[in-house]
Structures are given as C-alpha cells and as structure tokens.
Amino acid sequence: MKRGDRVKLEKERVDFLFIPETEEMYPEEYQTYVEVEKVSKGLCGDFRPGHFRGVATVVAKLFNIVKPHVAVFGEKDYQQLLLIRRMVEDLNFDIKIIGGPLIREQDGLAMSSRNAYLFSLERQKALSLYQSLQKGKELYEAGERRASVILGKIKEKLESTKGLVLQYVEIRDAETLDRIETIEGPVVIALAAWVGRTRLIDNIILGR
C-alpha cells in the first residue's frame, strides 16, 4: 500500500488496515488459484492475461482470512465487480457484495489514482472518455437501441482525439457481460484507452 493511501484512510478514521506481505499471502510452493471462467473473458480480460485469476485468488484468500459480512467493490472496475459477485455465489461465500458508485471529478473524469500520472494536456484528452460515454447515453435516451450505432458514435468521438489510443469500447449485458446487438435491458458501456503512458478505464450503465 502506498503511504498516501494510508494517510487518506487514516483521515477517514478507518479502524483497521490489513496489509500482509507478499510472502505471507503467497509462500514458497504456493500452487492454488481461483479462476472465474466466463466473466473474466473479454474487455480488460483480453488485454491483461492472468489478471483476473490473480484478483479472484487474492480476494478469495482475503475473504477467508478476514471473514467479512459485507464487501464493497467500485463500479468503476465493473468487470472486476461482476467477477467477485460470481465467485462469491459459485463458492458459497456468505458475503454481501455491494457495488460502490463510480465517482467523477468535477470535469467528468472518473476518479482514479492513475489520474495523477496525466499531464495537463493529457488530462484534457482523457475527458473524451466521459464525453463519448455521455454521447452514448444521449443516443440511448433518444430511443436508439442498436448497439452498433451507439458504439459507432462513441468510437468517432474517441478516435478523433489525438494522443488517445482506444483499446476497446463495448456494450455488454449489465448482469452477465454477454455481448448484445440490441439493448433490451440494463447494459454497461465499458471502454479502455491509453492517454500517453496511462491506461484508463471508464463505463456508464444504462437502463437500470
């Protein structure tokens, strides 16, 4: 944990911090891992091999050690949130998983520790992420239900921003992350892009 994170938590009057060493969580000869097969595919899973296996494993270990009744995971990492929910259900953890709402800066940029790596000009370019998602929301609210049409408009906005490299933007079912062609229920529009050397993710949920 970074010292800055610890200071922030202390200001919020957090009672306990559990900060185990790597060797404590993964001792020599460690060989057991947790993998959530379907939810980990696609989106960030395609670009970060093994990442979600690591997430599921360490969270399962933490649940077993801490034994919480409630755990909160932010909706900004939406795929991760659904992965944890699936794991908790499949492995019969007696834990309620709550999704913490995505919080934005005043200019619309999704709050993230990675924002500190953005130079001033890069931050302005990064605002295209939120602006493009808002464009998708406007189309949806105007009655558009074809995923391809909404994605096309979002991509136009993102690809017109010089210095921003789009990794993916997709519309998925908000509960299963299945691909869809026509919006008939709650969906998430999720995207990832590089702005300079910083990889940013963002999303917006429609229809819930």
N, C-alpha and C positions, 0 to 999 in steps of 0.2 A: 504494500500500500504506500502511495506517495504521501509525504509529510503533509502536503497541502490538503489532501483528502481527510487526513486525520484531524487536522485543525478545524476543518469545516464541520465534521461530525461532532467534535467537542463543543463547538458553538451551538449546535442543535441539542446539546445536553444528552447525547447518546450514553446509555448506561454501560454498555459492554462492547468491546471490539474483539473479535476473534481473528487473529492474524497468524495462522500457522506457517511454519517454514515449509518450503517445497519438500524437503527430506521427510518431514512429518507426514505429509499427505501422500507422497509417492516414495516410499522407502525402496531400498535396493531389492531387486527381484519382483517389484510390483508388476502384475500382469492381468488385472481385471478391469474391463472397461464397459461402459454403458453406451449403447447406440440406439437412437430413435430413428428407425429406418426411413419412413416416408417424409415426415415433416422436415427432416434435415436436408432433403434434396431440393435443388433449385435455389433461386435467389442467391443469398450470400453463400449457401452451401456449395454452389458450383464454383465459387471463386476462392473459397477458403477450405481446402481439403483437410478433413480431420478436426476442424474447429469445433463442430457441434458434438462430436464424440467426446472431446475434452470438456465441453460445457456440461453435458449430461453427466459425465463421470464425476466431476468435481462437485457439482450441485447435489448429486445423489449422496456423495460422501458427507457433505456438509449437513444435509438433512438428517443423516444417520447419527452424526455427532451432536448436533445442536437440538434436534428433535423439536422443531417449531410447530405451532398450530396453524400459523399464518405466515406466508412469504409473499413479498411484493417484488414484481419484476416490471420494469418500464415497458410501455408500449412502443417506445422508440425502436427498441430491438424486438420488433414484432415476431419475427420467425423464432427467436430465442424464447420469447414468452410462450408461444404455442408449443414449442418443443418441450419446455418444462411442464406445461399442463398435461401433455400427452404422456410424458414419463411418469408423472405423479399418478395419473389414472391407471396406466398399464401396470405399474409396480405396486399399486395399492398403498401408497403413502397416505397417511391420514393428515393431510395438509391442505389448507385452502390457499389457492394461488390467486392473488389479486393483481390485475394489470394496472400499473400506475400510469396516468395520462401523460402523453408526450407534452413537454413544456417547451415553449419557444421564447427566444429573446424578443425584445421589443420590435426588432426589424423583421421578425418571422423566422430567423434561423433556429433550427432545432437545437436545444441546449445539449452540449456535449463537451467533454474535456478536450476533444480533438480540435474544437474551435480555436483554442489558444495557439495552435500551430499555424493558423491562417494569417497571412499578411493583410494589410488593409485592403488592397486591391483584390486579393483572393477572396476576402470575406464578401465583397460586393458581388463577385461572380457566384459565390456559393448561395446567394439569395435566390438564384434562378431555380434551385431545388424546390423551395417552398412556393415560389411563384408558379412553377409548372404544375405542382400538385393542386394549387388553387384553380388553375385553368381547367384541370380535370374535374374538379368539384363543380365548377360553374357549368360545364357541359352536362354533367350528371343531373344537376338541379334543373337544367333546362329541358330535361327529358331524354337525353341521349343514353342508350343502354348498350350500344355496341362497343365492346372493349377495344377493338382495333381502332375505332375512330378516336376514342378518348386517348389511347396510347399514342396515336399519330400526332395529335396536337401537343401532347406533353413532350414528345421527342423533338418536335420542331423548336420548341422553346429552349430545351436543353442544348440541342446541337447547334443553336445559333449563338451560344455563349462561348466566346473564345477563351481558351485556357481551362475549360471544363471538359473532362473526358468521361462520358457516360459509360458505366459498366453494365447496368441493366435497369429497366423500368418495366414492371409487370403489374397486372391486375389479377389478384387471386381471391378465392373464397376466403372470407374473414375467419371462418372456423376451421377449415381443413387445409387451406393453402393450395387447394386444387386449382388448376388452370380453368379459366372460363372464357367463353366467347360472348355470351350475353349476360348482362347483370340482372339477376332476378332476386337477389337478396343482399345481405351485407357483404361488402368486399373491402379489401385493402389494396391501395395503390402503393407499391413499395419500390424504392429506387436506391441505387448506389452510384456514386461518381467520384472521380478524383478531381480535386481542385489543387493544382500544384502537386505537392507531395503528400497531401492529406486526403485520405479516403473518408467520405461522408455518406451516411445513410439517412433516409427520411421516409416518411409514409403518411398517408391520410386514410382514414376509414370512412366509408360511405354506406349509408343505408341502415344504420343501426339506431 
